[in-house]
Amino acid sequence: MKDGAKLYRKEISEYRMKLLFIGPTILVLIVMNIFPLLWSLGLSFTNYSSLVSRKISFVGFANYAKVLSDPLIWRYFQITARLVVVAVGVEFLLGFGLALLLKERFKGWGLVTTLMLIPMMLSPVVVGLFWTFIMDANFGLLNFLLSLFGLRRVLWLTDPKIALYSIALVDIWMWTPFVMLISLTGLLAIPQSLYEAADIDMASFWFKFRRITLPLVSPLLILAVLFRVIDAFKMFDLVFIMTGGGPGDVTETISMSLYRLAFNKFKTGESCAMAYIILILIIALSNLLIRWIQRTRA
Amino acid sequence: MVWKVTKSILIVLALVFFLLPIYWIVATSFKQWPDIFAIPPKFTFRGTFVHYLTLFNIRPEEAAKFGQVGKSLFPPRFLNSIVIAGVSTALSVALGTFSAYAFSRFRVRGENDLLFFILSTRMLPPVVVGIPFFVVYRALGLIDTHIGLILLYMTFNLSFSVWLMKGFIDEIPKEFEEAALVDGYTRFEAFFKVVLPQALSGIAATAVFCLIAAWNEFFFALILTSERARTAPPSIAAIQGTSGINWGQIAAGVTVFLLPVVVFTFLVRKYLARGLTFGVIKR
């Protein structure tokens, strides 16, 4: 009987503790995430503009229809997709390649790998800023390096055919280290005994790579790529600081055009509708990632 | 042998690719005005501290030569960055550690759903969340206030902090607390006196990641602040003189801004993979 009471008291205190420890977090997330999202869902059905004060009227799905029927939006989606595919594709190849090079430890290994990881820790807007300096057509370092190889100077950020790939280049500079780090973690976790067993069987390098290395690191590779795709899809800072969407609209990513709609044109209602369309896409992508996380954890 | 040499060359090339841009901006911050725009670019030059001196208003008269009007705004905004990143980090790590402990040690109804709800809040694109925040903050008078940005960064880092801390606390053996409970400690005492000290390195790593994320953040600072609470990233981006962009001062600002991040990166180098994947990768 005494024990029962004690157990009961313990359970009560555990319950209180759970509430006390988790409650604030959930409360913060609801107030700071769910509430603004619901507010903007409401606004997406109105003609509200945060610039002009006029009577707010309900417009139904007009904002959604307007956004979805705007051919430019699809163009911006395409631009974003091209940026994501090019940047993440190269990051994947370079990052995985580098990880293979760095698989075996050598003197100064720790220092070299940590130095390589610095770019991904930096602020994207600051990175974009100093790359703009490096990519300057006249006094920039990049064109000087090209000239050493006898190549002609490139208008990195003002040539409409090249600007998008210049931004991709900076993204690659920043995020290849991330793919490298994740791949390296995977590679280092492969038990050496597998390779030793394969060596006894006189397995070729290619065979070992395809049958041991690839299958064992691929879950982590996919994780890295998913993280990168979701992040690159949101690309804003680099574009904002390097080209502002130009020249013309060739680097206008979807985040950039949403920013313009909301904070330059102040079409708040319409921008909320567009935000929701993007949100649904991101949620679909994130669900993929989250499922993958659950599988990797298991 | 051939392979070994090729490999070394490739590694050196990669190192140059990743470090040269950073070296270049740091070098630029010490160059004299004409050398910054020299064609071809100068690799050797006579150094100067003038850009740092004008950045911190120590020799403001020099700044006029580069077309700067009035005082440099960098020092107060740098201070804002320190305050906002620091306070928001302390809050999100504290809240995150408490929740992580509860998730790790107690049976919570709908635990997985809750955890993934928490994670999903971090996946939203800043621009998408930014619009409602702008509207709500304006209604509440939180635009351009420190508290507004602190609350936002706290939320932004909270999901991350919960996930990372849960991983760290999961690794602390339960036996320690159970022994303490048997000794007559209450759950609270066991948490504060046994678990927290064991989790210190994890807490430190989590704090560093939150600090860097808040420190680097640009978009929310851009749309939600203008003067009083503006942080360093949007102000570095806005340094301009009347005679074009004042690259010398920008380079100095960038260098001062990047230095703590590089130091912190070295401090948490063991936890980088873990930190960048929300603790999914454990090594």
HADDOCK unambig.tbl for C-alpha pairs under 7 A between the chains (distance, minus, plus):
assign (segid A and resid 18 and name CA) (segid B and resid 102 and name CA) 5.67 0.50 0.50
assign (segid A and resid 21 and name CA) (segid B and resid 98 and name CA) 4.89 0.50 0.50
assign (segid A and resid 21 and name CA) (segid B and resid 99 and name CA) 5.00 0.50 0.50
assign (segid A and resid 21 and name CA) (segid B and resid 102 and name CA) 6.24 0.50 0.50
assign (segid A and resid 22 and name CA) (segid B and resid 98 and name CA) 6.83 0.50 0.50
assign (segid A and resid 22 and name CA) (segid B and resid 99 and name CA) 4.47 0.50 0.50
assign (segid A and resid 22 and name CA) (segid B and resid 102 and name CA) 6.66 0.50 0.50
assign (segid A and resid 25 and name CA) (segid B and resid 95 and name CA) 6.13 0.50 0.50
assign (segid A and resid 25 and name CA) (segid B and resid 99 and name CA) 6.84 0.50 0.50
assign (segid A and resid 28 and name CA) (segid B and resid 155 and name CA) 6.74 0.50 0.50
assign (segid A and resid 29 and name CA) (segid B and resid 155 and name CA) 6.47 0.50 0.50
assign (segid A and resid 32 and name CA) (segid B and resid 155 and name CA) 6.76 0.50 0.50
assign (segid A and resid 33 and name CA) (segid B and resid 121 and name CA) 6.96 0.50 0.50
assign (segid A and resid 36 and name CA) (segid B and resid 132 and name CA) 5.11 0.50 0.50
assign (segid A and resid 36 and name CA) (segid B and resid 133 and name CA) 6.14 0.50 0.50
assign (segid A and resid 36 and name CA) (segid B and resid 136 and name CA) 6.92 0.50 0.50
assign (segid A and resid 37 and name CA) (segid B and resid 132 and name CA) 6.42 0.50 0.50
assign (segid A and resid 39 and name CA) (segid B and resid 132 and name CA) 6.62 0.50 0.50
assign (segid A and resid 40 and name CA) (segid B and resid 132 and name CA) 5.23 0.50 0.50
assign (segid A and resid 101 and name CA) (segid B and resid 7 and name CA) 6.52 0.50 0.50
assign (segid A and resid 114 and name CA) (segid B and resid 266 and name CA) 6.94 0.50 0.50
assign (segid A and resid 114 and name CA) (segid B and resid 269 and name CA) 6.54 0.50 0.50
assign (segid A and resid 116 and name CA) (segid B and resid 15 and name CA) 6.22 0.50 0.50
assign (segid A and resid 116 and name CA) (segid B and resid 18 and name CA) 6.03 0.50 0.50
assign (segid A and resid 118 and name CA) (segid B and resid 262 and name CA) 6.54 0.50 0.50
assign (segid A and resid 118 and name CA) (segid B and resid 265 and name CA) 6.91 0.50 0.50
assign (segid A and resid 119 and name CA) (segid B and resid 18 and name CA) 6.89 0.50 0.50
assign (segid A and resid 121 and name CA) (segid B and resid 261 and name CA) 6.97 0.50 0.50
assign (segid A and resid 122 and name CA) (segid B and resid 216 and name CA) 6.91 0.50 0.50
assign (segid A and resid 122 and name CA) (segid B and resid 258 and name CA) 6.88 0.50 0.50
assign (segid A and resid 122 and name CA) (segid B and resid 261 and name CA) 6.86 0.50 0.50
assign (segid A and resid 123 and name CA) (segid B and resid 216 and name CA) 4.47 0.50 0.50
assign (segid A and resid 123 and name CA) (segid B and resid 217 and name CA) 6.93 0.50 0.50
assign (segid A and resid 125 and name CA) (segid B and resid 218 and name CA) 6.73 0.50 0.50
assign (segid A and resid 125 and name CA) (segid B and resid 233 and name CA) 6.99 0.50 0.50
assign (segid A and resid 126 and name CA) (segid B and resid 233 and name CA) 6.85 0.50 0.50
assign (segid A and resid 126 and name CA) (segid B and resid 254 and name CA) 6.67 0.50 0.50
assign (segid A and resid 129 and name CA) (segid B and resid 237 and name CA) 6.89 0.50 0.50
assign (segid A and resid 130 and name CA) (segid B and resid 25 and name CA) 6.49 0.50 0.50
assign (segid A and resid 139 and name CA) (segid B and resid 37 and name CA) 5.51 0.50 0.50
assign (segid A and resid 139 and name CA) (segid B and resid 38 and name CA) 6.33 0.50 0.50
assign (segid A and resid 139 and name CA) (segid B and resid 39 and name CA) 5.51 0.50 0.50
assign (segid A and resid 139 and name CA) (segid B and resid 40 and name CA) 6.93 0.50 0.50
assign (segid A and resid 139 and name CA) (segid B and resid 41 and name CA) 6.55 0.50 0.50
assign (segid A and resid 141 and name CA) (segid B and resid 41 and name CA) 6.48 0.50 0.50
assign (segid A and resid 144 and name CA) (segid B and resid 40 and name CA) 6.51 0.50 0.50
assign (segid A and resid 173 and name CA) (segid B and resid 18 and name CA) 6.62 0.50 0.50
assign (segid A and resid 181 and name CA) (segid B and resid 273 and name CA) 6.39 0.50 0.50
assign (segid A and resid 182 and name CA) (segid B and resid 273 and name CA) 6.20 0.50 0.50
assign (segid A and resid 234 and name CA) (segid B and resid 125 and name CA) 5.68 0.50 0.50
assign (segid A and resid 255 and name CA) (segid B and resid 127 and name CA) 6.23 0.50 0.50
assign (segid A and resid 259 and name CA) (segid B and resid 127 and name CA) 6.45 0.50 0.50
assign (segid A and resid 262 and name CA) (segid B and resid 131 and name CA) 6.89 0.50 0.50
assign (segid A and resid 275 and name CA) (segid B and resid 128 and name CA) 5.00 0.50 0.50
assign (segid A and resid 279 and name CA) (segid B and resid 124 and name CA) 6.96 0.50 0.50
assign (segid A and resid 286 and name CA) (segid B and resid 123 and name CA) 6.74 0.50 0.50
assign (segid A and resid 293 and name CA) (segid B and resid 280 and name CA) 6.80 0.50 0.50
assign (segid A and resid 297 and name CA) (segid B and resid 280 and name CA) 6.67 0.50 0.50
